[in-house]
Structure formats: C-alpha cells, structure tokens
Amino acid sequence: MTDLLPRPVERRSAFHCEEGFSELLEKILAQSGWDFRHYKKTSLQRRISIRLNAHKISSYKDYHSVLENDPEEYKKLFSTITIKVSEFFREPEVFDLLKEQLTACPVSPDEGIRAWSCGCAHGEEAYSLGMILLESFDARGTDNVRIFATDVDEGAIEIARKGVYSCESLKKVSDQARDKFFIKSDGNYKVRYSIRDMVSFGRLDIVNSTPISGIDILLCRNLLIYFEKELQRRVLDKLDFALNPGGLLVLGKSEGLPSHLASRYKEVGERSRVYRKAS
C-alpha cells in the first residue's frame, strides 16, 4: 500500500505533545468514519505532524480547532495518512515467483482465476499482476480472469481507474512490456484495455469491511506494517477467509503470518513472503 514518510523537516515538530492524540483519533472516527485507533502510534504521529506543521501549530488540541473550522482539512489529513508510494513490478522477484507458480500449477481457462490487490494504491500493482496473468493465459484467453483492486482511499481509486502513469512509474517495466501493454499519451503512458478490462477497482476498508471471497491470488503488501499486532491478526484472518485452498498469499517483505495461520501455509521460495495455502 504505502511506505513510511521521511520525518518532517522541522525537528521541533517531529513528535508533538501526546495530549489530545487519542481524542483526535476519536474525533476523526466520529466525523469521517475513518478508524485509525489501532494503527501504530509512531507512524500516525509522524504523518499527522505534517498537517500540524502545515498550519504552524504544535499540539493536537490546536488541530481539533482546525478540523472544526475547515471540514476540507479532513480530506487533506486522510490523504496524508494514506499517502501512496508505488510503481509497476515493485520488487520484481515477487512477480517472477508468481509467474513460476502459475506455470507450475496451470489453471484451466474454464476454471478461471480470481485475484485481489488489497491496498492497491494508484493501481500499479493490480495492472502488473494483470500483465503476468495475460502472458500466462495468452493462448487460452482471459475471459474468466478477474482482478479486484481495492483501497480505502477513493481518490487513489479514481487515479487507478484512469490508468495513466508517468515514465518514472514504469522504470521496472521492460521495453517489450511497455510497448505491449501501454499507449504513449501526452508524455505519459496509458494502460491498454487488454489489461484494464481485467481489473475492477473499488473502495474497500479491509479493517472494517467484509473481504472479497473466492480468491486464488491475494496481494496485500506493506499495509500490515502500519497496524498494531491485534489489528494485523484480525486483517490476516480476513485475508485467510478470502483465499481459496491452494491459493497464493503475497505479503510485504517485513510482514509475515501469525502462528495460528502459519501451519496452513507454506512459503514459496526463501523469505519471499509468498505463501501457498494448504489445499
């Protein structure tokens, strides 16, 4: 989903007085429905401090007043907390491993395949997955291939649906894949419909919503690191429910399975964080 932001430039504001922090999270929940209460405190404080710095204030209590006087500030805060850092084929070895698994365990076109990019940011991960699935199913067709891509941020979803990206986002896309899957458009690159038609984007808050079910490949990378342990456990239970027996679960490099789930999964490759669920 996202990467930790660098600390704000002003050292005096890197960590603010904690007075009013819990109350601020309750206020955000009450006014917007966004529940950040079980996110890791240090990460949240670091990101919220960016908004405090923007208003030249140093306390959460002062920020309460900002939110009361300017409802639009909620959108800016939400965007700051859930800021996206992504690119096509991020950690290419993960996608190479997925290709290998698709080749080793081929799926019939009639059976089809259902994949889910949970915390899809601006869509690069979902489209990357679409490219390797299209290549794997090339001769057999992709009519029964569906990728669901979800994120808590509706603004990010709107960007993803457009499928237009800068050259920088494509730095790990080969020239051959770029020519095959993208169209040059006003200095940027637009994902071709052969890939876009495979992907369905929608807003979903994995913390509070029911997960998508019947999934064969599930990517949820660099999202759990922002959650406290108990919330990580709850979300992983949802992902486990969503994934079919024999399906693949892909986590971030610094994420892993809790003990109560580990016995049901086998890691594919050494420290890959790609797991196959027992059949």
Summary of the structure (lengths in Angstrom):
residues: 279
radius of gyration: 20.0
end to end distance: 28.0
largest distance: 61.1
contacts: 843
relative contact order: 0.13
helix: 42%
strand: 19%
